[in-house]
Amino acid sequence: MQDYSPQTKSFIILITLAIIGTYLCLALWSNLSTSPFVPSYRPINYKGPQGRNPLNQQTSVSQATPVDTSHWRTYSDKELKLSFSYDPTWKVLQATSKNGYRILQVDPGTKYYNIKIYVSPSSYYIMDGLPSTADNIGGQSAQNVNNALYGVKANREYYTFDVGLSMSLLPEVDALVHSVKFQN
């Protein structure tokens, strides 16, 4: 067997790792694209159990799964000009600023990702080009993307409500979003 230089051995190892990594990424992507828990990764031609593409369905989670909000707390923010109800076991964190957005986070606990509310005077957060249905939030016309991402313009501001990866909280987040009241 021929003795290879250390550079050649390193090159062979890197190429092998790149091939294995590419294979694993493609395998993972394939699993995500068929997952019923990650609707944003479904292929465009995905057909749900009823033979319809669920990305185009008009029913909202709030109609299918009512949430009792009678014991929820109310959060109000004069600077962001909004208020909403939220589960009393959750925490509303102090708003921060990043990349031109004021970001308010609602922490539903350690086993979930935070729900985020982005506020900007110029644009929605990550909603461009996504298929959406018409909705109404706080008396304002809104856009609804799979009951996981909502956009509404009120008070000359663009509000984006993002459930993030906590898809099991869709009914609760839908109830939170539809409890929003905008202040003047």
N, C-alpha and C positions, 0 to 999 in steps of 0.2 A: 504494500500500500504506500502510496506516495505521501510524503510528509508535506502538509500545507502550511503556509505562513500564518501567523496569528491574525493578520488582516483578512485573509481568505476564509479562515474558520469563523471569524466574527461576521463576515458577510453572509456566509451560508446559514449561520444561526439566525441572523436578522431576517433573511428571506423566508426561512422556515417559519419563524414566529409571525411574520406578516401574513403568510398564507393561512396559518392556523387561526390567527386573529380575524382575518376576513371571513373565513368559514364560520367561526363562532358568531360574529356580528350578523351575518346573513341568516343563520339559524335563529338567533334571538329575534331579529326583525320579522322573520316569518311567523314566529309565535305571537309577537305583539300584534301583527296585522290581522290576526284572526281572533284576537281576544275580545270577548264581549264586554270586558271591563275597561277597555281603552278605545272609546269610539273615535277619537281623532286619528287613530292609526289604521282604521278599517279601510280596505281598498274601496275605491269609488263604486265598484260594481258589487259590493257586499250586499247580500240579501239576508234579512233577518228571518226568524222562525215563521213569520207569516208571508214570506216571499216579497216583502217590501224593503226598500232601503231605509233603515231607521234614521239616517241622516236627514231625510226629507219629511219625516213624520211631523204632524202639526200638534199632537197632544203633548201637554207638558207634564212633568213629574208631579207638580202640585195638584193636578186633577186626579192623577192615579194614586198618589200616596199622600193623604192629608197628614199634616203634622200639627199636634196640639201646641200652640204657642201661647196659651193663656197664662202660663207661669214664666214666660221669658222676660228678661230685662230689656230696657231701652237704652241705647247708646245715642248720644247726641254730640255733634262736633260743629261748633259755630264757624270755625275756619274753613272746613270742607263743605259746610252748608248742607248737612244731611243728618238724618237720624234713622235708626233701624232697630228692630228687635232681634235678640240673639239668645241662645240657650244659656241659662245661668251657670252651667258648668264650663263654659268657654271663657276666654279672656280676650279683651280688646287691647291690643298693644298700641303704644304711642306711634303716631304717624311719622314717617321718615320721608326724605326726598332722594330721588335717584333718577338720573337721565331725563329730567324735565317732568317727572311724575311725583305727586304726593302719594305715598303708599301707606294705607291703613291695613293692618293685618289682624285677623281674628284667629286666635289659637284654640282649636277644638280639643286639644290634648295631645299627649305624646305619641299616640298611635296613628295620628293623622298629620297631613301637611297643612300649613296655615292657609286660610282663605284670604285672598288679597283683594283690596279695593284700590284701583289706580285712578287718580284724578289728574287731569291735564287740561290746560286751556286750549290745546291745539289738536289732540287726537286720542282715539281709543288705544288701549294697549293690546297688541297682537291680534286684532280682529280683522285686519284688512284681508279681503278675499275669501273669508270663511263663509260657508253657506249658513244663513240665519233665517229665523222666522220672526214675524212681527210680534211684539209683546207690549205691555204697558207696565211701567214701573213708576210709582210715585206720581201718577197722573201724567206721565210723559211717554211719548212714543219711544220704544226701545227695540233693540235687536237681541235675539236669544239664539245662542249657538249650543244646541244639544243640552239645554238646561245646565250647562257647566260654565258658560261664559256669557255674560250679559253686557250690553253697552247701552248707555242712555246719555243724552245730552240735556243738561238742565243748568240753569244759572250761568250760562256761557261757559260751562265746563263739560268735559267729556268724562264720564264715570264708567269704569270697566270693573265688573265683579267677576272674579276668577276663582273657581273651586279648586283649581290646581289638580293634584293627583288624588285627592280625597273623594273619589267617585262614589263611595258608599254613603257620603253625606249629601248627595244630590237633593233629596227631599228637604232636608233641613236648610241647605243653602238657598234653595228655591224659596222657602218660606221667609228666610232672612231678606233676600233680595226684594221680594214682593211686599215686605213691610216697610221699605224705604220711604221716607218723606223728605222732600227737598225743601230747604229753607231759603228765603230771599235774602 
